[in-house]
Amino acid sequence: MADLICGIDEAGRGPLAGPVTAAAVILPPDFPREILADSKAISAGRREAAAVVIRERAVAWAVGWATSEEIDAINIHRATLLAMRRAVEALAVRPSMLLVDGLFVPEADVPGRAVVRGDATVPEIMAASIIAKTTRDAWMDEYAKREPGYGFEKHKGYPTREHRAAIARLGPCAIHRRSFRLLG
């Protein structure tokens, strides 16, 4: 049987609000890799279109989360690794190797290797980057309906001037990361 390489990446390390989201993706050999790129380097429309194809054609894919409360309790680094581990554990197919964007590999019962800038060079990590970003963005869009004053549907919780002004005006809400500097 061919090696089942699982790419892993996260979205949401830098925001002031919301979860950190990780995705784990195993691609088939015949996947149309030309649709892939670093999720930060392509338009939202192209990301969404690629996410549909990834979800339909991947051998397996899964998402893991760490909440803002978990981020505050254990720090963003550990929370990111926790979300990654949860994504791997949620896969319906066991991979033979993990390739993780960045410098660190989550604890898992599968061997893994960190790949700096893997989200720009490794197709499986690019796919995971796209799934993590589109999934987290959709979550923030939904949450924006519960807390409409913060503009989460626009900035996705990142530390924009608009977001910090909303925090100053309204105070933090339930998904704000209290361990982050919310007001600049």
Secondary structure by P-SEA (a helix, b strand, c coil): cccbbbbbbccccccccccbbbbbbbbccccccccccccccccaaaaaaaaaaaaacccccbbbbbcaaaaaaccaaaaaaaaaaaaaaaccccccbbbbcccccccccbbbbbbcccccccaaaaaaaaaaaaaaaaaaaaaaaaccccccccccccccaaaaaaaaaccccccccccccccc
